[in-house]
Amino acid sequence: MSGKNFQGLKEQAEGAAKDAANTLGQATQDAVSQITDASQKAIDKASKTARDGVEKATGQAAEAMSGFGKKCGFKK
């Protein structure tokens, strides 16, 4: 094998390695983006569930206090 042919093969191999590295890098970035999006959606859902729970508990507490006030004669 001549030096010229070897140099051409070396350049092809280097190009293929760079392409593979770029493809891997892009795939990794895509995966990170998907994980980030999924995590944000999960956080948003958990926050909404917590807010809804607090609102429900607050409403129930207000109703209970109103009922308690009526029983004690504070409210009519």
N, C-alpha and C positions, 0 to 999 in steps of 0.2 A: 504494500500500500504506500503510495507516495505521500509526501508531506502535504501536498496540496489537497489530496482527497481527505486526509486525516483532519486538516484544518476545517474543511467544509462540514465534515461529520460533527466535529467539535462545536461549530457554530450552530448547526441544526439542533444538537443536543442541548446547548445552552438556551436557545430560543424556546425549545419545547419545555425546558425546566422553568423558564420565566413565565410562559403561558400557564403552566400548571400551577405555579405559585400565585399568579394573579387570579386564576379561577378559584383556587382554594380561599384566597383572601376575600373574594367577593361572596363566596358561599358562606364563609364565616360571618361576614358583615350582615348578610341577609338573615342568617340564623339569629344573630344578636338582635336585629331589628324586630324579628317575629317574637322573640322572647320578651323584649321590652314592651311591645304592644300588648302581648297577652298579660304581662304583669300589670300594666297600667289599667287594663280592663278589669282585672281581678281586684285591684285596689279600689277602683271606682265603684264596683259592685259592692264590695265590703263596706265602703264608706256610706253608700246609699242605704244599705241594710241597717247599718248602725244608726244613721239619722232617722230612718223610719221607726226603728225600735225606740229611740229616745222620744220622738214625737208621740208615739203611741203610749209610752209609759207616762209622759207628761200629761197627756189627755186623760188617762185613767186616774192619775193622781189628782188632777183637778176635779174630776167627777167625784172621786171618793171624798175629797175635802168638802165639796159642795154638799154632798149627802150628809157628811158628818155635821156640817154647819146647820143644816136643816133639822137634824135630829136634836141638836143642842139648842135649837131655837134662835140661832144667830141669823138665819135667813128664812124667808118665807117662801 
